[in-house]
Amino acid sequence: MGLSMSPIIVALDYPTKQAALDMAQQLDPEVCRVKVGKELFTSCGPAIVEELQQKNFEVFLDLKFHDIPTTTAKAVRAAANLGVWMVNVHASGGQRMLAACREAIDKSPHKPLLIAVTVLTSMDSSDFQTLGYTTTPEEYALALAKLSYNCGVDGIVCSAFEASSIKNHTHKDFLTVTPGIRLKENSLDDQRRIMTPVEAVKNNADYLVIGRPVTQAKSPSVAVQNIVKELFSF
Ligand SMILES: O=C(O)c1cc(=O)[nH]c(=O)n1[C@@H]1O[C@H](COP(=O)(O)O)[C@@H](O)[C@H]1O
């Protein structure tokens, strides 16, 4: 199986470069991509992205930028200059912010996929109540997805639950990137809107962001292989 067939992105949520590289060492860049998030990037900076790319991994830089349009667009441009495969911003930054990010990438020599985060998979309706929101996470995710689509963003981060409905209301090629993936035997941890890998793909998830179910498995490489096998056999 080539990388173009694989939906798996392994979240390298580690505090040090060594820990992240030790995990990457156990993974195959032909079978999965990797995600560098806030903890690892804040500890190690752009060097970790460069090092992973040198090891042939395609990198999703997950820094969830959320700021005024100019600042966010410049941050996205800096990510593009790093050569990453995918970068994300918060859709709730609004129409002008999303459009500015689109323009920044369009003007960059290297063009990562621009993805907007809708509603974090750790949130459920009780979190929405405490925020005073009168909508449900599913409705709000769909509204933010439609906004992102209309701003020319390449896709969204959402829970796998919402992936199908979002594609139906936008376009089949609008990418759905879904964290909150759990195997039957895994604990929920801080995630709330979860699905198994097979359920997620059946519900039109294009990419599955998987952290602890792989990185805390006895053998991360076997865990990835088992997920891939399951995905190609249903
Ligand atoms: O943008 C993300 O990647 C993200 C968005 C979201 O809504 N939920 C979410 O869990 N994530 C990230 O996906 C990863 C999930 O990790 P696990 O819960 O360990 O599988 C973490 O690195 C989160 O930062």
The ligand as an ORCA input file, in Angstrom:
! r2SCAN-3c Opt
* xyz 0 1
  O      -6.464     19.376     15.171
  C      -6.296     18.257     15.731
  O      -5.451     17.488     15.326
  C      -7.253     17.875     16.790
  C      -8.499     18.468     16.713
  C      -9.549     17.977     17.521
  O     -10.692     18.427     17.423
  N      -9.268     16.962     18.400
  C      -8.024     16.416     18.524
  O      -7.871     15.479     19.317
  N      -6.987     16.903     17.762
  C      -5.626     16.365     17.938
  O      -5.626     14.979     17.598
  C      -4.803     14.226     18.493
  C      -5.631     13.143     19.116
  O      -4.849     12.364     19.958
  P      -5.407     11.079     20.727
  O      -6.614     11.517     21.522
  O      -4.267     10.679     21.595
  O      -5.764     10.083     19.664
  C      -4.204     15.221     19.474
  O      -2.891     15.523     19.051
  C      -5.091     16.444     19.388
  O      -4.342     17.645     19.548
*
